[in-house]
Amino acid sequence: MVKFTADELRRIMDYKHNIRNMSVIAHVDHGKSTLTDSLVAAAGIIAQEVAGDVRMTDTRADEAERGITIKSTGISLYYEMSDESLKSYKGERHGNEYLINLIDSPGHVDFSSEALGERIRPVLTVNKMDRCFLELQVDGEEAYQTFQRVIENANVIMATYEDPLLGDVQVYPEKGTVAFSAGLHGWAFTLTNFAKMYASKFGVDESKMMERLWGENFFDPATKKWTGKNTGSPTCKRGFVQFCYEPIKQIINTCMNDQKDKLWPMLQKLGVAMKSEEKDLMGKALMKRVMQTWLPASNALLEMMIFHLPSPSKAQKGPLMLYVSKMIPASDKGRFFAFGRVFSGKVSTGLKVRIMGPNYVPGEKKDLYVKSVQRTVIWMGKRQETVEDVPCGNTVAMVGLDQFITKNATLTNEKEVDAHPIRAMKFSVSPVVRVAVQCKVASDLPKLVEGLKRLAKSDPMVVCSIEESGEHIIAGAGELHLEICLKDLQDDFMGGAEIIKSDPVVSFRETVLEKSSRTVMSKSPNKHNRLYMEARPMEEGLAEAIDDGRVGPRDDPKVRSKILSEEFGWDKDLAKKIWCFGPETTGPNMVVDMYAIHRGGGQVIPTARRVIYASQLTAKPRLLEPVYLVEIQAPENALGGIYSVLNQKRGHVFEEMQRPGTPLYNIKAYLPVIESFGFSSTLRAATSGQAFPQCVFDHWEMMSSDPLESGSQAATLVTEIRKRKGLKEQMTPLSEFEDKL
């Protein structure tokens, strides 16, 4: 039975100290959705017996089919905690009722735009712990060393995100910020569970006991003494092994061997009461129910969230500030919910809001709308609950704003004209794989155009565009991402109208190797204007400085010229004469004006186009291709297959490390995106399914071959691209340009 109503949820939304906002993040297949089920079950939305099998937050049919999460799903959960569970909580709270706004995110890197990682306080759970007892049969000390390494590795990564405003973001079992869980079977624990059990036995308080249950703390029952190192006595064991790991191992083995005569007295000692109908269960089913009753996963996870994650109480002062992070397709075709987080103020049904899009500049009118919110909704996985308003610190979905928001936006009150938008998130992936789509039936073209607009709105990573040739292009992060986008386009956004797609195409970029071999000149059609131009590569690091926003078109020319002259060796006067940045007026390319006599566009534009082409062609043009970072986990006997597949596909391994304490190797390699199609299936075939690759866009790399040299790899690619775009297949040779210049 669901243990709460929408009205109860709305009431708790005002208790700022009793709200937690969190997202579950990890690699694909680490058990995120399975573990989330335990929290959903504890809130009464699904039965405890099926937790771990339902994967409640996988709301799409293709998610259930593939067994992976594709889109992040929000769900708001209500819990009433016991006085006992909160007795050591030191922070502010308003009674015992808590609201957890939880987002289950995808682990596959193609969908990493769905997960957020900006100034968040982490807590960690080491999942799939049941495998230590059921499959791997690991002894206590070996298990401890493995867990210690896993936690250390996570802390190394977290330490790189250290922020003075957050303080220490590393996690420690002895402080209760690490849990050990088995999501599939619905059990988990933190050291708090066992510290409570043993504190009175050893006559120490819980926090002291927790410290003894981790790290270099050993206990010898023969001497009844704790020591800082193993004494070598056969009875001396590490605290964690003796008081946490072995009791769990004992209970699990007893259940799996159906030794019920031993089991009931053990459970009685632990204060675990089983229902009479559960006592007839056998083997794995019995083990699952016993462990769920003794160490329910929801208790351990809730304890970590409530005790160690911050409440949004500090953000409540001030006018409405709301960040819309994604648009979710509604059941009525063509409409979208705007989903986001209220950072301050309150959003309500009928409220007039000021919508600042990603291209809004304070003080200007571009990408700015003032509209009314038709409805405010709490998101509950597959269903939604309408509420009158949603205060800060909570997640919300809004109806009626979808025509004015493309992918993300910042909302504030109508009169807050001085508000600045919240900066859009930076993603670790780029849309570098493209397909061209067209309708099977020509009359469906309006559906395709409308469908592409809706697709672009629904996914923060996808880019839909129309080429000069009239092709409709969809760009995504990888093969799987594109596959899902095309399915959504056809089924959800075009009402099932059939589409035809091209083979996947990879985006390339152009650059030059060196300064033009000579200055080129072009005359305008009326022969009154001459444009002289040279092309040259940018200094090391300048393109990155532009991408990072340190140098840009809106900078004060004096400040910009100082950076360019001091850091990149530009002439000071030349640095003041930047004409424009490109592409889209902001990209990492520049046209610098060294004469500047301004004339009409009709004369200058075609002349400029010719002279720009010529300057590039005289500066040794080269193609840049996108490259994936591939991480592969595999046993030693699969390494040969991995190397041979990577060699066939122009990939190269730059790191190979054995994971300590396991037979697995971690391999890191670079793989050109154009070679990645079918890579996963080829790799699986070559390694008998033992290698698991994860590909994520990493960098652009210059191709060594010359695109002007007939028959070279770059020249073949250029010919294919020109053919696809409907351009002349042969590039105009420089000699012909020279005749016109």
C-alpha positions in Angstrom: 0.0 0.0 0.0 1.2 3.5 -0.8 1.9 5.1 2.5 1.2 8.7 1.5 -1.0 11.0 -0.5 -0.2 14.0 -2.8 -1.5 16.3 0.0 0.9 14.8 2.6 3.8 15.2 0.1 2.9 18.9 -0.4 2.7 19.5 3.3 6.2 18.2 3.9 7.5 20.3 1.0 7.4 23.2 3.4 9.6 21.5 6.0 12.9 22.6 4.4 15.0 20.7 6.9 13.2 17.4 6.2 13.9 17.4 2.4 16.7 15.6 0.6 17.4 15.9 -3.2 19.5 13.1 -4.6 20.5 11.3 -7.8 21.8 7.7 -8.0 24.9 7.6 -10.2 27.2 4.8 -11.3 28.3 2.9 -14.4 25.9 0.8 -16.5 24.9 -2.5 -14.8 26.1 -1.6 -11.3 22.6 -2.1 -10.0 21.2 1.6 -9.6 17.6 0.9 -10.6 17.5 -2.4 -8.7 18.8 -0.7 -5.5 16.3 2.2 -6.0 13.5 -0.3 -5.8 14.2 -0.9 -2.1 13.6 2.8 -1.4 10.4 2.8 -3.5 9.2 -0.3 -1.7 9.9 1.2 1.7 7.6 4.1 0.7 4.9 1.5 -0.1 4.7 2.1 -3.8 5.7 -1.5 -4.7 5.7 -4.7 -2.6 8.9 -5.5 -0.7 8.8 -9.0 -2.2 9.3 -7.8 -5.8 11.8 -5.0 -5.0 14.9 -5.5 -7.2 12.9 -7.3 -9.9 10.4 -4.5 -10.9 13.0 -1.7 -11.5 10.2 0.8 -10.9 12.1 3.8 -12.3 12.6 2.1 -15.7 9.4 3.5 -17.1 9.9 3.0 -20.8 9.2 -0.3 -22.7 12.7 -0.3 -24.2 14.3 0.1 -20.8 12.5 -3.0 -19.5 13.4 -4.9 -22.7 17.1 -4.0 -22.7 17.5 -4.0 -18.9 19.2 -0.6 -18.9 18.1 2.9 -17.9 17.9 5.3 -20.8 16.2 8.4 -19.4 16.6 9.7 -15.9 13.4 9.4 -13.9 12.3 11.5 -11.0 10.3 10.1 -8.1 9.2 11.8 -4.8 9.1 9.5 -1.7 7.6 10.0 1.7 8.9 8.3 4.9 8.1 8.5 8.5 11.2 7.7 10.6 11.2 6.3 14.1 12.4 8.2 17.1 15.0 5.5 17.6 16.5 5.9 14.1 16.8 9.7 14.5 18.0 9.8 18.1 21.7 10.6 17.2 20.8 13.1 14.4 22.3 16.4 15.4 21.0 18.7 12.6 17.7 20.7 12.5 14.5 18.8 11.7 10.8 19.3 11.8 9.4 16.1 13.3 10.0 12.6 11.8 8.5 12.9 8.3 10.9 13.1 5.4 10.6 13.8 1.7 13.2 12.3 -0.6 13.2 13.7 -4.2 15.2 10.9 -6.0 16.4 10.8 -9.6 17.5 7.5 -11.0 20.0 8.2 -13.8 21.4 6.1 -16.7 24.8 4.6 -16.4 25.6 4.2 -20.1 27.9 7.0 -21.2 25.8 7.7 -24.3 23.2 9.1 -21.9 25.5 10.8 -19.5 23.8 14.1 -20.4 21.0 12.7 -18.2 23.2 12.8 -15.0 24.4 15.9 -13.1 27.7 16.3 -11.3 28.0 19.9 -10.1 28.9 20.7 -6.4 27.1 17.8 -5.0 27.8 16.1 -1.7 28.3 12.3 -2.3 27.6 9.3 -0.2 28.7 5.8 -1.4 27.2 2.4 -1.5 29.3 -0.7 -2.4 26.7 -2.8 -4.2 26.3 -6.4 -5.3 27.8 -7.6 -2.0 25.8 -10.8 -2.1 28.2 -12.1 -4.8 31.0 -12.3 -2.1 29.0 -14.9 -0.3 27.0 -16.7 -3.0 29.4 -16.9 -6.1 32.9 -15.8 -5.2 33.1 -17.3 -1.7 35.5 -14.6 -0.6 37.0 -14.8 2.9 36.6 -11.9 5.3 40.1 -10.3 5.1 40.2 -10.5 1.3 36.7 -8.9 1.1 37.8 -6.1 3.5 40.9 -5.4 1.3 38.7 -5.2 -1.8 36.2 -2.9 -0.2 39.0 -0.7 1.1 40.4 -0.4 -2.4 37.0 0.4 -4.0 36.4 3.2 -1.4 40.0 4.6 -1.9 39.5 4.7 -5.7 36.2 6.5 -5.3 37.8 9.0 -2.8 40.7 9.7 -5.3 38.1 10.8 -7.9 36.0 12.8 -5.4 39.1 14.6 -4.1 39.6 16.1 -7.6 36.1 17.8 -7.2 37.1 19.4 -3.8 35.5 22.8 -3.3 36.1 25.2 -0.4 32.3 25.8 -0.1 31.7 22.0 0.3 34.7 21.0 2.5 35.7 17.4 2.5 33.7 15.4 0.0 35.4 12.0 0.6 33.5 9.1 2.2 34.4 7.0 5.2 32.7 3.8 6.5 33.5 4.7 10.1 31.6 8.0 9.7 28.6 6.4 8.2 29.0 7.8 4.7 29.6 4.4 3.1 27.0 1.6 2.9 27.4 -2.0 1.8 24.5 -3.3 -0.2 22.9 -6.1 -2.2 20.3 -4.3 -4.3 18.9 -7.5 -5.9 18.1 -9.0 -2.5 17.1 -5.7 -0.9 19.5 -5.6 2.0 22.2 -3.2 3.1 24.0 -1.9 6.1 26.3 0.9 7.3 28.6 0.4 10.3 26.0 2.1 12.4 23.8 -1.1 12.3 26.6 -3.1 13.9 27.9 -0.4 16.2 24.4 -0.2 17.8 24.5 -3.9 18.2 27.9 -4.1 19.9 28.3 -0.8 21.7 26.7 -2.0 24.9 28.5 -5.3 24.8 31.9 -3.5 24.8 30.7 -0.6 27.0 31.6 2.1 24.5 29.5 4.7 22.7 28.3 4.0 19.1 30.7 6.4 17.4 33.7 4.8 19.2 32.5 1.4 18.2 32.1 2.5 14.5 35.8 3.5 14.4 36.7 0.0 15.7 34.7 -1.6 13.0 36.9 -0.2 10.2 40.6 0.3 9.6 43.5 -1.3 11.5 41.5 -2.4 14.5 41.8 -6.1 15.6 40.0 -8.0 18.3 41.1 -11.3 20.0 38.2 -13.0 21.8 40.8 -15.1 23.7 42.4 -12.1 25.4 39.3 -9.8 25.0 41.6 -7.0 23.8 41.6 -4.6 20.9 45.0 -4.0 19.2 46.2 -1.8 16.3 47.7 -4.8 14.4 47.1 -8.5 14.0 48.9 -10.3 16.8 49.2 -13.5 14.8 47.0 -15.4 17.2 44.5 -17.7 15.3 41.5 -16.1 17.1 42.7 -12.5 16.4 40.7 -10.9 13.5 40.0 -7.4 12.1 36.9 -5.7 13.7 35.0 -5.5 10.4 35.6 -9.1 9.5 34.7 -10.5 13.0 31.7 -8.4 13.8 30.1 -7.5 10.4 31.3 -9.8 7.6 31.3 -13.1 9.3 27.8 -12.8 11.0 26.3 -12.0 7.6 28.2 -14.9 6.0 27.0 -17.3 8.8 23.3 -16.2 8.3 23.5 -16.5 4.5 25.1 -20.0 4.6 22.6 -21.2 7.2 19.7 -20.0 5.0 21.1 -21.5 1.8 21.7 -24.9 3.5 18.2 -24.8 4.9 19.5 -25.3 8.5 16.4 -23.9 10.1 17.1 -25.4 13.5 20.2 -23.3 13.7 18.7 -20.3 12.0 15.8 -19.5 14.3 17.9 -19.2 17.5 20.4 -17.0 15.7 17.6 -14.7 14.4 16.1 -14.6 17.9 19.4 -13.3 19.3 19.5 -10.6 16.7 15.9 -9.6 17.5 14.7 -10.5 14.0 11.1 -11.8 13.9 9.9 -13.6 10.8 6.2 -13.9 9.8 4.8 -17.5 10.1 4.2 -17.9 6.3 7.8 -16.8 5.6 9.2 -19.7 7.8 8.2 -22.2 5.0 10.5 -20.5 2.4 13.6 -22.4 1.3 17.1 -21.6 -0.1 17.6 -18.3 -1.8 14.0 -17.1 -1.2 14.5 -17.7 2.5 17.9 -15.9 2.5 16.4 -12.9 0.7 13.5 -12.5 3.2 15.8 -13.0 6.3 18.3 -10.5 5.1 15.6 -8.0 4.1 14.1 -8.3 7.6 17.4 -8.1 9.4 19.2 -5.4 7.4 16.6 -3.6 5.2 18.3 -1.7 2.4 16.0 1.3 2.8 17.0 1.8 6.4 20.7 2.0 5.6 20.2 4.2 2.6 17.8 6.6 4.3 20.1 6.9 7.3 22.9 8.0 4.9 20.7 10.5 3.1 19.1 12.0 6.2 22.3 12.2 8.3 24.9 13.1 5.6 23.2 14.8 2.7 22.4 18.5 3.0 18.8 19.8 3.2 17.8 22.7 1.0 16.9 25.0 3.9 19.7 27.5 3.1 18.3 28.2 -0.3 14.8 29.3 0.7 15.3 33.1 1.0 14.6 35.3 -2.0 12.4 35.4 -5.1 11.7 32.4 -7.3 14.7 30.9 -9.0 14.0 27.7 -10.8 16.3 25.7 -13.2 14.6 23.6 -15.9 17.0 20.8 -16.7 15.0 18.7 -19.1 11.7 18.5 -21.1 9.7 15.3 -20.6 7.2 14.2 -23.3 3.6 14.2 -22.0 1.1 11.5 -22.8 -0.9 13.9 -25.0 1.2 13.9 -28.2 3.3 17.0 -28.8 3.2 18.4 -25.3 6.0 18.5 -22.8 6.4 18.9 -19.0 9.2 21.3 -18.1 11.1 19.4 -15.3 13.5 21.2 -12.9 14.5 22.2 -9.4 13.2 25.1 -7.4 16.3 26.8 -5.8 14.5 29.7 -4.0 11.0 31.1 -3.8 7.9 29.2 -4.8 6.3 28.2 -8.2 2.5 27.9 -8.3 -0.3 27.2 -10.7 -1.2 30.3 -12.7 2.0 32.2 -11.7 3.4 34.5 -14.3 7.1 33.7 -14.7 10.0 35.2 -16.6 11.6 32.5 -18.8 15.4 33.1 -19.5 16.6 30.7 -22.2 20.3 29.6 -22.7 20.9 32.5 -25.2 19.4 35.2 -22.9 21.8 38.1 -22.1 20.8 40.2 -19.0 19.4 43.6 -20.2 18.4 42.3 -23.6 15.1 40.9 -25.0 16.5 37.9 -26.9 15.4 34.4 -25.7 13.2 36.0 -23.0 9.5 35.3 -22.4 6.9 36.1 -19.7 4.3 33.4 -19.5 2.0 31.7 -17.0 2.5 28.3 -15.5 -0.7 26.3 -16.2 -0.2 23.5 -13.8 2.5 22.4 -11.2 3.0 18.6 -10.8 5.0 16.3 -8.6 6.8 13.6 -10.7 6.2 10.0 -9.5 7.9 7.8 -12.1 5.1 6.5 -14.3 2.5 8.8 -12.8 2.1 12.5 -11.8 0.3 14.2 -9.0 -1.0 17.8 -9.5 -0.4 20.2 -6.6 -1.3 23.9 -6.1 2.4 25.0 -5.7 5.9 23.8 -5.0 8.3 25.6 -2.7 12.1 25.7 -3.0 14.2 22.7 -2.3 12.0 20.4 -4.4 11.8 19.1 -7.9 8.7 20.1 -10.0 7.2 19.4 -13.4 5.3 22.3 -15.1 2.6 22.3 -17.8 2.2 25.2 -20.3 5.8 26.4 -20.8 6.9 23.9 -23.5 6.5 26.3 -26.4 9.0 28.7 -24.9 11.7 26.3 -23.6 14.0 24.4 -26.0 16.2 22.3 -23.8 16.8 24.2 -20.5 16.0 27.6 -19.0 15.9 29.6 -15.8 12.6 30.8 -14.4 12.0 33.7 -12.0 9.2 36.1 -11.0 7.8 38.4 -13.7 9.2 41.6 -12.2 12.7 40.3 -11.3 14.4 42.1 -14.2 17.8 42.0 -12.6 17.9 38.2 -12.4 20.7 36.3 -14.2 20.1 32.8 -15.6 21.7 29.8 -14.0 24.5 28.6 -16.2 23.7 25.5 -18.4 25.4 22.2 -17.5 28.6 21.1 -19.3 28.4 17.5 -20.5 31.2 15.0 -20.8 29.9 13.8 -24.1 29.5 15.5 -27.5 27.0 14.9 -30.3 29.7 13.6 -32.8 27.7 10.8 -34.5 25.1 11.8 -37.1 22.4 10.2 -39.3 20.4 11.7 -42.1 16.7 10.9 -41.9 13.9 11.2 -44.4 10.2 10.2 -44.6 9.3 7.0 -46.3 6.1 8.7 -47.6 6.9 12.2 -48.9 3.6 13.7 -47.5 4.8 13.0 -44.0 7.5 15.7 -44.3 5.6 18.2 -42.0 5.4 15.4 -39.3 9.2 14.9 -39.6 10.0 18.6 -39.2 7.7 18.9 -36.2 9.0 15.5 -34.8 12.6 16.7 -35.0 11.7 19.9 -33.1 10.1 17.8 -30.3 13.1 15.4 -30.2 15.6 18.2 -29.8 13.4 19.6 -27.0 13.2 16.3 -25.2 16.9 15.4 -25.0 19.6 17.8 -23.8 22.3 16.2 -25.9 20.7 15.7 -29.3 21.2 18.3 -32.1 18.8 18.4 -35.0 19.7 20.5 -38.1 19.0 20.9 -41.8 22.0 20.9 -44.2 22.3 23.2 -47.2 21.5 20.2 -49.3 18.1 19.9 -47.5 19.1 16.8 -45.5 17.6 16.5 -42.0 20.4 15.5 -39.7 20.3 14.1 -36.1 23.5 14.2 -34.1 23.9 12.1 -30.9 26.6 10.9 -28.5 26.9 7.4 -29.9 25.4 4.4 -31.7 23.0 3.5 -28.8 22.0 7.1 -28.1 21.1 7.6 -31.8 19.1 4.3 -31.9 17.0 5.5 -29.0 16.5 9.0 -30.5 15.3 7.5 -33.9 12.9 5.2 -32.0 11.5 8.1 -30.0 11.2 10.3 -33.2 9.2 7.7 -35.1 7.0 6.3 -32.3 6.5 9.3 -30.0 7.0 12.4 -32.0 5.8 11.4 -35.5 2.8 9.2 -34.5 4.4 6.1 -36.0 5.0 7.6 -39.5 7.9 5.6 -41.0 11.3 7.1 -41.6 14.4 6.0 -43.5 17.8 6.7 -42.0 21.2 6.8 -43.6 24.2 4.9 -42.2 25.8 6.8 -39.2 28.0 9.6 -40.2 30.8 11.1 -38.1 31.4 14.9 -37.9 34.9 16.1 -38.9 36.5 19.5 -38.4 39.1 21.3 -40.4 42.4 22.9 -39.5 45.7 24.0 -41.0 49.2 22.8 -40.2 51.2 25.9 -40.8 51.0 29.6 -41.8 50.0 30.1 -45.5 52.9 29.7 -47.8 52.0 33.1 -49.3 49.5 35.9 -48.8 46.5 35.4 -51.1 44.4 38.1 -52.7 41.0 38.3 -54.2 39.3 41.1 -56.1 35.6 42.0 -55.7 33.3 41.7 -58.8 33.5 45.5 -59.4 37.3 45.4 -59.1 37.3 48.3 -56.6 38.1 46.1 -53.5 41.0 43.7 -52.9 41.1 41.4 -49.9 44.5 40.0 -48.7 44.5 37.0 -46.3 46.8 34.5 -44.6 45.7 31.5 -42.6 47.6 30.2 -39.6 47.1 27.7 -36.8 46.3 29.2 -33.4 48.8 29.1 -30.6 48.8 26.1 -28.2 46.0 26.5 -25.7 44.2 29.5 -27.3 41.3 27.4 -28.7 40.8 25.9 -25.2 40.9 29.4 -23.7 38.1 30.5 -26.0 36.0 27.3 -25.3 36.4 27.8 -21.6 35.2 31.4 -21.9 38.5 33.1 -20.9 38.7 34.8 -24.3 35.5 35.7 -26.2 33.7 38.2 -28.5 32.0 40.1 -25.6 35.3 40.8 -23.7 36.6 44.2 -23.1 39.1 44.7 -26.0 41.8 46.0 -23.7 41.5 43.0 -21.3 41.4 40.6 -24.2 44.4 42.1 -25.9 46.3 41.9 -22.6 45.6 38.1 -22.4 46.4 37.5 -26.0 49.7 39.4 -25.9 51.0 38.2 -22.5 49.9 34.5 -22.7 49.9 33.8 -26.4 52.5 36.3 -27.8 50.2 38.3 -30.0 51.1 41.8 -31.1 49.2 44.2 -28.8 47.7 46.3 -31.7 46.8 43.3 -33.7 45.0 41.8 -30.7 42.7 44.8 -30.7 41.6 44.2 -34.3 39.7 40.9 -33.9 36.8 41.1 -36.5 34.8 38.1 -35.3 34.8 34.6 -33.7 33.3 31.6 -35.4 31.4 29.4 -35.8 28.1 30.9 -34.5 30.0 34.1 -33.4 31.5 32.3 -30.3 33.6 29.4 -31.6 37.4 29.0 -31.3 38.3 30.5 -34.7 39.0 34.1 -35.5 39.2 36.6 -38.4 41.6 39.4 -37.6 41.3 42.7 -39.5 44.8 43.9 -40.4 43.6 46.8 -42.8 39.9 47.2 -42.7 38.4 49.4 -45.3 34.7 48.6 -45.1 32.7 48.2 -48.3 29.2 46.8 -49.2 28.4 43.1 -48.5 27.6 42.3 -52.1 31.1 43.2 -53.1 33.0 41.9 -50.0 31.2 38.6 -49.1 31.9 36.5 -52.3 35.4 37.9 -52.4 36.0 37.0 -48.7 34.7 33.5 -49.3 37.2 33.0 -52.1 40.1 34.4 -50.3 39.4 32.4 -47.1 39.3 29.2 -49.1 42.5 30.1 -50.8 44.3 31.0 -47.5 43.3 27.6 -46.0 44.5 25.7 -49.1 47.9 27.4 -49.0 48.4 26.6 -45.3 48.5 22.7 -45.5 44.8 21.9 -44.6 44.1 18.9 -42.5 41.0 17.1 -41.1 40.4 16.7 -37.4 38.5 13.5 -36.4 36.6 12.9 -33.1 38.2 10.2 -30.9 36.5 8.1 -28.2 38.2 7.1 -24.9 37.4 3.4 -24.6 37.5 1.7 -21.2 37.4 -2.1 -21.3 37.2 -4.6 -18.4 38.2 -8.1 -19.2 40.0 -11.2 -17.9 43.6 -11.8 -19.1 42.7 -14.5 -21.6 40.6 -11.9 -23.5 43.4 -9.4 -24.0 44.6 -10.8 -27.3 41.2 -10.4 -28.8 40.9 -6.9 -27.5 44.2 -5.8 -29.0 43.5 -7.4 -32.4 40.1 -5.7 -32.7 41.5 -2.3 -31.7 44.4 -2.7 -34.2 41.9 -3.4 -37.0 40.0 -0.2 -36.1 43.0 2.2 -35.8 42.6 2.1 -32.0 45.6 2.1 -29.6 45.9 1.1 -26.0 47.6 3.6 -23.7 47.0 2.0 -20.3 46.6 -1.6 -19.1 46.3 -2.4 -15.4 45.3 -5.4 -13.5 42.6 -4.6 -10.8 44.3 -5.6 -7.6 42.8 -8.7 -6.0 40.9 -9.7 -9.1 41.6 -11.6 -12.4 40.3 -8.6 -14.4 42.3 -6.0 -16.4 41.3 -2.4 -17.0 42.3 -1.3 -20.5 42.1 2.3 -21.7 42.4 3.0 -25.4 41.7 5.7 -28.0 39.4 4.8 -30.9 38.4 7.0 -33.8 34.6 7.5 -33.7 34.3 6.6 -37.4 35.7 3.2 -36.5 33.3 2.6 -33.6 30.3 1.4 -35.4 29.8 -2.3 -34.6 32.9 -2.1 -32.3 31.0 -3.6 -29.3 29.6 -6.6 -31.2 33.0 -7.3 -32.9 34.7 -7.1 -29.5 32.2 -9.4 -27.9 32.7 -11.9 -30.8 36.5 -11.8 -30.5 36.5 -12.3 -26.7 33.6 -14.7 -26.3 31.6 -12.0 -24.6 34.1 -11.4 -21.9 35.0 -7.8 -22.7 32.7 -4.9 -21.7 33.6 -1.6 -23.5 32.5 2.0 -22.5 33.1 4.6 -25.2 32.9 8.4 -24.4 34.0 11.3 -26.6 37.5 12.5 -25.5 39.2 14.8 -28.0 39.7 15.8 -31.6 42.8 14.4 -33.3 44.5 15.6 -36.5 44.6 13.1 -39.3 48.1 12.7 -40.7 47.1 12.2 -44.3 46.7 15.2 -46.7 43.2 15.8 -48.0 44.6 17.3 -51.1 46.6 14.2 -52.0 44.5 12.0 -54.3 43.8 8.5 -52.9 44.8 9.4 -49.3 42.4 8.4 -46.4 41.6 12.1 -45.7 40.9 12.7 -49.5 38.6 9.7 -49.6 36.6 11.0 -46.6 36.4 14.5 -48.1 35.1 13.0 -51.4 32.4 11.0 -49.5 31.3 14.0 -47.4 31.1 16.2 -50.5 29.1 13.5 -52.3 26.7 13.3 -49.4 26.2 17.0 -49.2 25.6 17.3 -52.9 28.7 19.3 -53.6 31.1 18.8 -56.6 33.0 15.6 -55.7 36.3 17.0 -56.8 37.7 19.9 -54.8 38.7 22.9 -56.8 42.5 22.7 -57.2 44.5 25.6 -55.9 45.8 26.3 -59.4 42.3 27.2 -60.5 41.8 29.5 -57.5 45.0 31.3 -58.5 43.5 32.1 -61.8 40.6 33.8 -60.1 42.5 35.5 -57.3 
